[in-house]
Amino acid sequence: MLTEKYIKTYLAEEAVCPLSLEELAEKLEFEEGEDISLLQNLLQKMEQEGEVVMSRKKRYGLPEQFNLYKGIVSRHPRGFGFLELEDEESEDIFLSPADLGGAMHGDRVIVRLKKQGGRDNLRGARNRAEGEVIRILQRSIERVVGTFESSRHFGFVVPDDKRFGGDIFIPKSGINGAKTGMKVIVEITRWPERGHSAEGNIVQLIGYKGAPGVDVVSVMYKYDLPQNFPAEVLESAARIPEKVQSKEYNGRRDLRDLLMITIDGDDAKDLDDAVTVEILENGNYLLGVHIADVGHYVLEDSVLDKEALKRATSIYLVDRVIPMLPQRLSNGICSLNAGEDRLALSCSMEIDKRGIVVAHEIYESVIHVDYRMTYKNVTKILVEQDLELREKYKEIVDMLENMAKLQHILEQKRIRRGAIEFIAKESKVILDKKGRAVRIEWREQGLADKIIEEFMLCANETVAEHYFWMEVPFLYRTHEEPKVEDVMDANKFLQALGYNIKGAGNTVHPKAYQHLVEMSAGKPEEKVVNTVLLRSMQHARYTTEALGHFGLAATYYSHFTSPIRRYPDLAIHRVIKELLRKGDKLDDKRINRLRRKMEEYAVQSSNREKVAEEAERESVEMKKVELMKQYEGECFNGIISGITNFGFFVELENSVEGLVHISTLIDDFYQFQQERYTLLGEHTRKTYQLGQVVRVRLTKVNVDERQIDFEVITDESCNRKS
């Protein structure tokens, strides 16, 4: 059967030169007189998608055979960009402003290589490959969020995302009621070309810039985040009963008499995991991780399922949550609320004193949570020995004590095998009732957080390994080894601080990273060592193969424990449930169908996760900038968190980050030393490097640009600290 895969395989493995349509038909054994229009149509489709390339001589080959590469453009606000290749192992290709060819951030393009990358053998420096866009395969941006400015006979919109590359011209007929200073959505009608800006029509008015809530809503529109659930999705959710029906207990293990708790944040409403711990007669622990059976209610290919896959994840913006599932499910029948019967998918694990899971079982269950506990109260009970709380929850104090012991055992096992324990400290922006930032709080991980984290990690690993050996279609959480070049670059900098990544060659073990984290703990350079190591690592993603998790030093790892807010968890729940009910056997037709679906789920979930992370980060940074506006002119202590050829970034004690531009360093001419992440004064030999403590004055806060500018000071005229 003639397929795209068959054609690509032939061109990659058999073809020794570019082939014409007729030659390719002959090679693929089209008989004389046979209609080759099918091949021609398929090649045209593949060419449009960038899967094959047709030369000027009308001959076909794969892009790489013509020294061409396809990927996604990542454009920088300063005008240049990079081609992020679809091959995860390959280095990005630099694109100068002149070589972008009208491509915008996120566009899928084909690039011709102008300069090979690699390492300079004489200097050891890494040279980045350079290229030029020769074809735009797919535009990623159709609508843009920005601020409208009116002129006499026309208007223009300044995009919020500076990576767009310029203002958008709005003809008088396309203004549609917008007023100067309004946040709007523009639909692009003409893409930018050399010497010609983009054009568009305003299709929606968001509100005036600075009005309460408009900033976060603008972020939602910018990233095309869903505002509401479609009516048919809400109608489907409304048909699901609010209580578990007695007939639904059939075929499930009844765990309602088992002492069971949830541990979550104070304001959490979507509780998808409950835990139990017992001590067995042999002294081993029996850990039960019981996860909401969302798959019982969200059936494959249903209206609810299609919307969940489209979203793929819940998104946690600074002032709101955009859930993956309607609240009737996420906060209702699927949430493991105390005092209510709930359907669950359970993983029971017998764990010995070394933290080894010596036996396990995965099954469908019906549960009844006895206590809804919070991280704060559990930590008070276990660490602070709060007498009032210990009395109030006396029925579960012994179990909590055993949970703490088991947590320590599991944590030590992970550390022994090399799991990396980076600094775990998060900041949270606190808003007032009008959505304005009022302060920043730090949240450190307490014992209760660690208990839940270790228990969920244990369940995720156990489930992943179980279904890996069953050889069924599945989704894995993959965190691949750092790229060799990135490890070598990180090592060069760390060596200047007296550290060395052991085994930094063709492969590196996570133990080498963990060793440096432990060595630097409590020292002035602790944060910079953590930062450099983190930046050298790859981004985690979802795959259909078990490729391992570098950060956790885990061979098998899946996301099993959060099906309310992550689609991959829901997807594997349905596979597990189907196998449980069919005696661990699936026919070949179903296996092939599941494999195709898992590939789709992996790509969609990975992509949506990236969008969610960017939107979440931007919503938080936006509020941090807003908060700092009131402190212009004041001075702070900070740590250099990033070095570039145009200056360095400083992170304050409250986690806010701003730029010290190189033009403000007036005591010398400073040169950027990339391999050492250092700015070096030509005459004074004064250096600014990662992790260095500096005192700065906040000179300017541009809320619209979300930019904070600092200047280094040497006097003590400012005494205020963040």
C-alpha positions in Angstrom: 0.0 0.0 0.0 1.3 3.4 -1.0 1.8 5.6 2.1 3.9 8.6 3.2 5.9 6.4 5.4 6.7 4.0 2.6 7.8 6.8 0.3 10.0 8.4 3.0 11.6 5.0 3.9 12.4 4.4 0.2 14.0 7.9 -0.3 16.0 7.5 2.9 17.3 4.0 2.5 17.2 3.2 -1.2 17.5 6.4 -3.3 21.0 7.4 -4.3 20.0 10.7 -6.0 16.9 12.9 -6.4 14.1 11.2 -8.4 11.5 12.6 -10.8 7.9 11.6 -10.5 8.2 9.0 -13.2 11.5 7.6 -11.8 10.0 7.3 -8.4 6.9 5.5 -9.8 9.2 3.1 -11.5 11.3 2.4 -8.4 8.1 1.9 -6.4 7.0 -0.6 -9.0 4.2 1.2 -10.7 3.3 -0.8 -13.7 3.0 0.8 -17.2 -0.4 2.4 -17.6 -1.1 2.4 -13.9 -2.5 5.7 -12.7 0.4 7.5 -10.9 -1.8 10.5 -10.0 -2.2 8.9 -6.5 1.6 9.1 -6.1 1.6 12.7 -7.5 -1.1 13.8 -5.1 0.6 12.2 -2.2 3.9 13.8 -3.0 2.2 17.2 -3.3 0.7 16.7 0.1 4.1 15.7 1.6 5.8 18.7 -0.1 3.2 21.1 1.5 4.0 19.5 4.9 7.7 19.6 4.4 8.1 15.8 4.4 9.7 15.9 1.0 11.3 18.6 -1.2 11.0 19.1 -5.0 14.0 20.7 -6.6 14.0 23.2 -9.4 14.6 20.2 -11.7 11.3 18.7 -10.4 13.1 15.9 -8.6 12.1 14.7 -5.1 14.2 13.9 -2.0 14.0 14.3 1.7 14.8 17.8 3.1 18.1 16.7 4.7 19.2 15.2 1.4 19.1 18.8 0.0 20.8 20.2 3.1 17.5 21.6 4.3 15.9 21.4 7.7 12.4 21.8 9.0 11.3 22.9 12.4 9.6 25.6 14.4 10.9 29.2 14.5 11.6 30.6 18.0 11.9 34.4 17.5 13.7 36.7 19.9 12.3 40.2 20.7 15.5 41.7 19.3 14.7 40.4 15.8 16.8 37.3 15.3 15.5 33.7 15.8 16.4 30.0 16.0 15.0 27.0 14.2 14.0 24.4 16.8 14.5 21.2 14.9 12.0 18.3 15.1 14.9 16.0 15.8 15.3 16.5 19.6 19.0 15.5 19.4 20.1 18.2 16.9 21.3 21.7 17.7 19.1 24.7 16.9 20.0 26.8 13.9 20.5 30.5 14.2 18.4 32.8 12.0 19.5 36.4 11.5 16.7 39.1 11.1 17.5 39.2 7.4 17.2 35.4 7.1 13.8 35.0 8.7 12.1 35.6 5.4 8.9 36.9 7.0 8.6 33.9 9.4 7.0 34.7 12.7 7.5 33.1 16.1 6.0 29.6 16.1 5.9 29.2 12.3 6.8 25.8 10.9 9.4 26.4 8.2 12.1 24.9 6.0 15.6 26.3 6.4 18.6 26.1 4.1 21.9 25.7 6.0 24.4 28.6 5.4 27.0 27.6 7.9 27.7 24.3 9.7 27.8 24.2 13.5 30.1 22.3 15.7 33.1 22.8 17.9 36.2 24.8 17.0 38.9 22.2 17.7 41.6 24.8 18.3 39.6 26.9 20.9 37.1 24.3 22.0 34.3 26.8 21.6 30.9 25.8 20.2 29.9 27.4 16.9 26.2 27.5 16.2 24.9 26.5 12.8 23.3 29.4 10.7 20.6 29.2 8.1 17.9 31.1 6.2 14.2 30.4 5.8 13.3 29.4 2.3 9.7 28.3 2.8 7.0 28.8 5.4 5.0 25.6 5.7 2.5 26.6 8.4 1.7 29.9 10.2 1.2 29.5 13.9 -0.3 32.9 14.5 -3.6 34.0 13.1 -4.7 36.3 15.9 -2.6 38.6 18.0 -3.2 40.4 21.4 -2.0 43.9 21.7 -2.7 47.6 22.5 -4.5 49.8 20.0 -3.3 53.2 19.0 -5.5 55.4 16.9 -4.4 57.8 14.1 -6.5 60.1 11.9 -7.2 57.7 9.0 -5.9 54.4 10.4 -4.7 52.7 13.5 -2.1 50.2 14.6 -1.7 47.6 17.3 1.4 47.1 19.4 1.6 43.3 20.1 2.0 42.2 23.7 4.4 39.5 22.5 7.5 41.4 21.3 8.6 38.3 19.4 6.0 39.2 16.7 8.5 41.6 15.3 6.6 44.9 14.7 3.3 46.8 14.9 0.2 45.7 13.0 -1.4 48.2 10.6 -5.1 48.5 11.0 -7.1 50.1 8.1 -10.0 52.4 9.1 -12.5 49.7 8.1 -10.9 47.2 10.5 -10.8 49.4 13.7 -14.3 48.2 14.7 -14.9 50.5 17.6 -11.5 50.2 19.3 -10.2 53.2 21.2 -6.6 54.3 22.0 -5.3 52.3 25.0 -7.6 49.4 24.6 -6.4 45.8 24.7 -7.7 44.1 21.5 -7.4 41.0 19.4 -6.3 41.4 15.8 -6.9 38.9 13.1 -4.0 38.9 10.6 -5.0 39.6 7.0 -1.6 40.1 5.5 1.7 38.8 6.8 4.8 41.0 7.2 7.2 41.0 4.3 10.5 42.9 3.7 9.6 46.6 3.9 5.9 45.9 4.7 4.4 45.5 8.1 1.6 43.1 9.0 -2.0 44.1 8.5 -5.1 43.0 10.3 -8.7 43.7 11.5 -9.7 44.1 15.1 -12.1 41.2 16.0 -12.5 41.6 19.7 -12.2 44.3 22.4 -10.8 43.1 25.7 -10.8 46.3 27.8 -8.7 49.3 28.6 -5.1 48.6 29.6 -4.7 48.8 33.4 -8.3 48.0 34.2 -8.7 45.2 36.8 -8.3 41.7 35.3 -7.6 42.9 31.7 -3.9 42.0 32.0 -4.5 38.3 32.9 -7.3 38.0 30.3 -4.9 39.4 27.7 -2.5 36.6 28.6 -5.3 34.1 28.1 -6.1 35.4 24.7 -2.4 35.6 23.7 -1.9 31.9 24.4 -5.3 31.0 23.0 -6.3 29.5 26.4 -9.9 28.4 26.7 -12.2 30.9 28.4 -15.2 28.6 29.0 -16.3 25.0 28.3 -18.5 24.5 25.2 -22.2 24.1 25.9 -22.2 20.4 24.8 -19.3 19.6 27.2 -21.1 21.2 30.1 -24.3 19.4 29.1 -22.4 16.1 29.0 -21.0 16.7 32.5 -24.4 17.7 33.9 -25.7 14.2 32.9 -23.2 12.5 35.3 -24.7 11.8 38.7 -23.2 13.7 41.7 -23.1 10.5 43.8 -21.6 7.1 43.1 -24.4 4.7 42.1 -24.6 1.3 43.8 -24.3 -0.5 40.5 -20.9 1.1 39.9 -19.5 -0.8 42.9 -19.7 -4.1 40.9 -16.3 -5.6 40.0 -14.4 -3.3 42.4 -12.5 -3.9 45.6 -14.3 -2.3 48.5 -11.8 -0.3 50.5 -14.4 1.9 52.4 -13.4 0.5 55.8 -9.7 1.3 55.2 -8.5 4.4 57.2 -7.7 6.8 54.4 -6.7 10.5 54.0 -6.0 13.1 51.4 -3.2 15.7 51.9 -3.4 18.9 49.8 -3.1 22.7 49.9 -5.6 24.7 52.0 -7.5 25.9 49.0 -7.3 22.8 46.8 -10.7 21.6 45.5 -9.7 19.0 42.9 -8.4 16.2 45.1 -7.3 13.3 42.9 -5.1 11.2 45.3 -5.7 9.6 48.6 -3.2 7.5 50.6 -3.1 4.8 53.2 -0.2 3.2 55.1 -0.2 0.0 57.1 2.6 -2.0 58.8 2.5 -5.7 57.8 3.4 -8.6 60.1 6.8 -9.0 58.4 7.6 -5.3 59.3 7.2 -4.1 55.7 5.0 -1.1 54.8 1.9 -1.5 52.7 1.4 1.8 50.9 -1.8 2.4 49.1 -2.1 5.2 46.5 -5.7 5.6 45.4 -6.3 7.8 42.4 -9.7 9.2 41.3 -11.1 7.0 38.5 -11.7 9.8 36.1 -11.7 7.4 33.2 -14.9 5.9 34.5 -16.7 9.2 33.7 -14.6 10.5 30.8 -14.9 7.8 28.1 -12.6 7.5 25.2 -13.6 9.7 22.2 -16.6 11.2 24.1 -17.3 14.9 24.0 -15.7 15.3 27.5 -12.7 13.4 26.3 -12.1 15.4 23.2 -12.3 18.7 25.1 -9.9 17.2 27.8 -7.4 16.2 25.1 -7.7 19.6 23.5 -6.7 21.3 26.8 -4.4 18.4 27.9 -3.7 20.0 31.2 -5.1 22.3 33.8 -3.4 25.8 33.8 -2.6 27.7 36.9 -2.4 31.4 36.2 -1.6 33.9 38.9 -5.3 34.6 39.7 -7.2 31.7 38.4 -7.2 28.0 37.3 -8.3 27.0 33.8 -9.3 23.4 34.5 -8.9 20.4 32.1 -12.4 19.1 33.1 -15.6 20.9 34.0 -15.9 21.7 37.7 -18.8 19.3 38.1 -16.3 16.6 37.6 -13.0 18.1 38.9 -14.5 19.5 42.1 -17.4 17.0 42.3 -17.7 13.3 41.5 -14.1 12.9 40.6 -12.7 14.8 43.6 -11.9 12.5 46.5 -13.8 14.6 49.0 -13.8 13.4 52.6 -17.0 11.7 53.8 -18.1 10.6 50.2 -17.9 7.3 48.4 -15.7 7.6 45.3 -14.5 5.3 42.5 -10.7 4.9 42.3 -7.8 3.2 40.6 -5.6 1.9 43.3 -1.9 0.8 43.5 -1.0 -1.1 46.6 2.7 -1.6 47.2 4.6 -3.7 49.8 7.8 -1.8 50.6 10.7 -3.2 52.6 13.0 -1.3 54.9 15.3 -0.4 52.0 12.5 1.2 50.1 12.2 -1.6 47.5 8.8 -2.4 46.2 8.8 -6.2 46.8 5.2 -6.7 45.6 2.4 -4.6 44.2 -1.1 -4.8 42.9 -3.1 -2.5 40.6 -6.9 -2.7 40.7 -10.2 -0.8 40.5 -11.7 0.2 43.9 -14.4 2.1 45.7 -13.0 4.2 48.6 -14.2 6.5 51.4 -11.8 9.2 52.5 -12.0 9.8 56.3 -10.0 13.0 56.7 -9.2 15.9 54.3 -5.8 17.0 55.6 -3.7 20.0 54.6 0.1 20.2 54.1 0.2 22.8 56.8 -1.6 20.8 59.5 0.2 17.6 58.8 3.5 19.4 59.1 2.4 20.9 62.4 1.4 17.5 63.7 4.6 15.7 62.7 7.3 18.5 63.0 5.9 21.0 65.5 4.1 18.3 67.6 1.1 20.5 67.8 -0.9 19.1 70.8 -4.2 20.5 69.8 -4.0 19.1 66.3 -2.6 15.7 67.5 -5.7 15.4 69.7 -8.1 16.5 67.0 -6.7 13.9 64.6 -5.6 11.2 67.1 -7.2 8.5 65.0 -4.6 9.0 62.2 -1.5 10.3 64.1 0.1 6.8 64.2 -0.5 6.4 60.4 1.0 9.9 59.8 4.1 8.9 61.9 4.5 5.8 59.8 4.0 7.8 56.6 6.9 10.1 57.7 9.1 7.1 58.3 8.3 5.6 54.9 8.8 8.9 53.2 12.4 9.1 54.6 13.1 5.5 53.4 11.9 6.2 49.9 13.7 9.5 49.7 17.0 8.0 50.8 16.6 5.2 48.2 16.1 7.8 45.4 19.1 9.8 46.6 21.3 6.6 46.7 20.5 5.8 43.1 21.3 9.4 42.0 18.0 11.3 41.8 18.8 15.1 41.7 17.4 17.2 44.6 17.6 20.8 43.4 16.8 23.7 45.7 13.0 23.5 46.2 11.7 27.0 47.0 8.8 28.6 45.2 7.5 32.2 45.3 3.9 33.2 45.1 2.4 36.6 44.2 -0.4 37.6 46.5 -3.1 39.7 44.9 -5.8 41.9 46.5 -9.5 41.7 45.6 -9.0 43.8 42.5 -6.3 41.5 41.2 -3.4 43.9 42.0 -0.1 42.5 43.3 0.5 43.4 47.0 3.4 41.2 48.0 5.5 38.1 47.2 5.6 35.1 49.6 8.0 32.2 49.7 6.7 28.7 50.0 9.2 26.0 51.1 8.5 22.3 50.8 7.5 20.9 54.2 7.5 17.3 55.4 3.8 16.8 54.4 4.7 17.9 50.8 7.5 15.4 50.8 5.3 12.6 52.0 2.9 13.0 49.1 5.7 13.6 46.6 7.5 10.4 47.5 4.3 8.3 47.5 3.2 9.6 44.1 6.7 9.0 42.7 6.7 5.5 44.0 3.3 4.8 42.4 4.3 6.4 39.1 7.4 4.2 38.9 5.6 1.1 39.9 2.8 1.5 37.3 5.3 2.4 34.6 7.4 -0.6 35.1 4.4 -2.9 35.4 3.0 -1.9 32.0 6.4 -1.7 30.3 6.9 -5.4 30.8 3.4 -6.1 29.6 4.4 -4.5 26.3 1.1 -2.6 25.8 0.6 0.9 24.3 1.4 3.4 27.1 2.5 6.9 27.8 5.7 7.6 29.7 7.1 10.7 31.3 10.5 11.1 29.7 13.5 13.2 30.8 16.4 12.3 28.6 20.1 12.7 29.4 21.5 16.2 28.9 23.1 16.8 25.5 26.9 16.3 25.5 27.5 19.8 24.3 25.4 21.3 27.1 27.1 19.2 29.7 30.6 20.3 28.4 29.6 24.0 28.4 28.2 23.7 32.0 31.3 21.9 33.1 33.6 24.6 31.8 31.9 27.2 33.9 31.6 25.0 37.0 35.3 24.2 36.8 36.1 27.9 37.3 34.2 27.6 40.6 36.1 24.5 41.7 33.5 22.0 40.6 33.6 19.2 38.0 30.8 17.1 36.5 32.3 13.6 36.7 32.0 11.6 33.5 31.2 14.6 31.3 31.8 13.0 28.0 29.4 10.9 25.8 27.2 10.2 28.8 26.7 11.4 32.3 24.9 9.8 35.2 22.5 11.9 37.4 24.6 11.0 40.4 27.2 13.3 39.0 24.7 16.2 39.1 23.5 15.2 42.5 27.0 15.1 43.8 27.6 18.8 42.8 24.2 19.8 44.3 25.3 18.2 47.6 28.8 19.7 47.5 27.5 23.3 46.9 24.7 23.1 49.5 24.9 26.0 52.0 27.7 27.7 50.2 27.5 31.1 48.5 27.6 29.5 45.0 24.8 27.0 45.8 22.2 28.8 43.7 24.5 29.4 40.7 25.6 25.7 40.7 21.9 24.6 40.7 21.1 27.1 38.0 23.9 26.0 35.6 23.0 22.4 36.1 19.3 23.0 35.5 20.0 25.0 32.3 22.1 22.1 30.9 19.3 19.6 31.2 16.6 18.8 28.6 12.9 19.6 29.0 10.8 16.6 30.1 8.1 15.4 27.7 5.7 12.6 27.0 6.7 9.6 24.9 5.3 6.2 23.9 8.6 4.5 24.8 10.1 4.2 28.2 13.3 6.3 27.7 13.9 6.9 31.4 13.8 10.0 33.6 17.2 11.5 34.1 16.3 13.9 37.0 14.7 11.1 39.0 17.4 8.5 38.0 14.4 6.3 37.1 14.4 3.7 34.3 10.6 3.6 34.2 8.3 6.5 34.9 4.8 7.5 34.0 2.3 10.1 35.1 -0.5 8.1 36.9 -1.5 10.2 39.9 -3.3 13.3 38.5 -6.0 12.4 36.0 -8.1 15.4 36.9 -5.5 17.9 35.7 -3.3 15.9 33.3 -4.4 14.1 30.2 -1.6 11.5 30.1 -2.7 10.2 33.5 -6.3 9.9 32.2 -5.1 8.1 29.0 -3.1 5.4 30.8 -5.9 4.9 33.3 -8.2 3.8 30.5 -5.5 1.4 29.2 -5.1 0.0 32.7 -8.9 -0.4 33.2 -9.3 -2.0 29.8 -6.6 -4.6 30.6 -8.0 -5.3 34.0 -11.4 -6.0 32.6 -10.1 -8.1 29.6 -7.8 -10.3 31.5 -4.6 -8.4 30.5 -5.1 -9.2 26.8 -6.0 -6.9 23.9 -6.4 -8.0 20.2 -4.0 -6.7 17.6 -6.6 -4.3 16.1 -7.1 -2.6 19.5 -3.3 -2.5 20.2 -2.6 -0.8 16.8 -5.4 1.7 17.5 -4.1 2.5 20.9 -0.6 2.9 19.6 -1.8 5.6 17.1 -3.7 7.3 19.9 -0.8 7.3 22.3 1.4 8.9 19.7 -1.2 11.7 19.3 -1.7 12.0 23.1 2.1 12.3 23.7 2.6 15.1 21.1 -0.5 17.0 22.2 0.2 16.8 25.9 3.8 17.8 25.5 2.9 20.8 23.3 0.1 22.0 25.6 2.3 21.6 28.6 4.8 24.0 27.1 2.0 26.5 26.4 0.7 26.2 29.9 4.2 26.8 31.4 4.7 29.9 29.3 1.3 31.3 30.1 1.7 30.6 33.9 5.2 32.1 33.9 4.1 35.2 32.1 1.1 35.8 34.3 3.3 35.7 37.4 6.1 37.8 36.0 3.6 40.4 34.9 2.3 40.8 38.4 5.9 40.9 39.8 6.7 43.8 37.5 3.4 45.5 38.5 4.4 45.1 42.2 7.9 46.6 41.7 6.6 49.8 40.1 6.1 51.4 43.5 9.8 50.8 44.4 11.4 52.8 41.6 14.5 54.6 42.9 15.1 52.3 45.8 18.0 49.9 46.4 18.2 46.2 46.9 20.6 43.3 47.4 20.5 40.7 44.7 22.3 37.8 43.0 23.5 37.8 39.4 21.2 35.1 37.8 22.2 35.5 34.1 25.0 36.9 32.0 24.6 38.1 28.3 26.7 40.2 25.9 24.4 43.2 26.7 24.5 43.0 30.5 23.4 40.8 33.4 20.2 39.9 35.2 19.9 40.3 38.9 17.4 38.3 41.0 16.3 40.0 44.2 15.7 38.3 47.5 11.9 38.3 46.7 12.5 36.4 43.4 12.0 39.5 41.1 14.5 39.6 38.3 15.7 42.7 36.3 18.5 43.7 33.9 21.6 45.7 34.5 22.4 46.9 31.0 26.1 46.9 30.0 25.8 50.6 29.0 25.2 51.5 32.7 28.6 50.0 33.7 30.6 53.2 33.3 33.8 52.3 35.2 35.3 50.2 32.3 34.6 48.5 29.0 33.2 45.1 29.7 33.6 42.0 27.4 31.3 39.0 27.6 33.1 35.7 28.2 30.5 33.2 27.2 32.1 30.0 28.4 32.6 31.4 31.9 29.3 33.3 32.0 31.3 36.4 33.0 31.6 40.1 32.1 35.2 41.1 32.4 36.5 44.7 32.5 39.2 45.4 30.0 41.3 47.7 32.2 40.2 47.1 35.8 39.9 43.3 35.3 36.8 43.6 37.4 34.3 40.7 36.8 30.6 40.1 37.1 29.7 36.5 37.2 26.8 34.1 37.9 26.0 33.9 41.6 27.8 37.1 42.6 26.0 39.3 45.2 25.5 42.9 44.0 23.7 45.9 45.3 21.5 47.6 42.7 19.1 50.6 42.4 15.8 50.0 40.7 15.9 52.7 38.0 12.9 51.9 35.8 9.9 49.7 35.7 8.0 49.4 32.4 4.8 47.5 33.2 3.7 47.4 29.5 7.0 45.9 28.4 7.3 43.8 31.6 10.8 45.0 32.0 12.7 46.0 35.1 16.0 47.9 34.9 18.7 48.1 37.6 22.0 49.9 38.0 24.8 48.7 40.1 25.6 51.1 43.0 28.7 51.2 45.2 27.5 53.8 47.8 25.3 53.1 50.8 22.9 55.9 50.1 20.1 53.4 49.8 19.5 51.1 52.8 16.2 49.5 51.9 16.3 45.8 51.1 13.6 43.7 49.4 
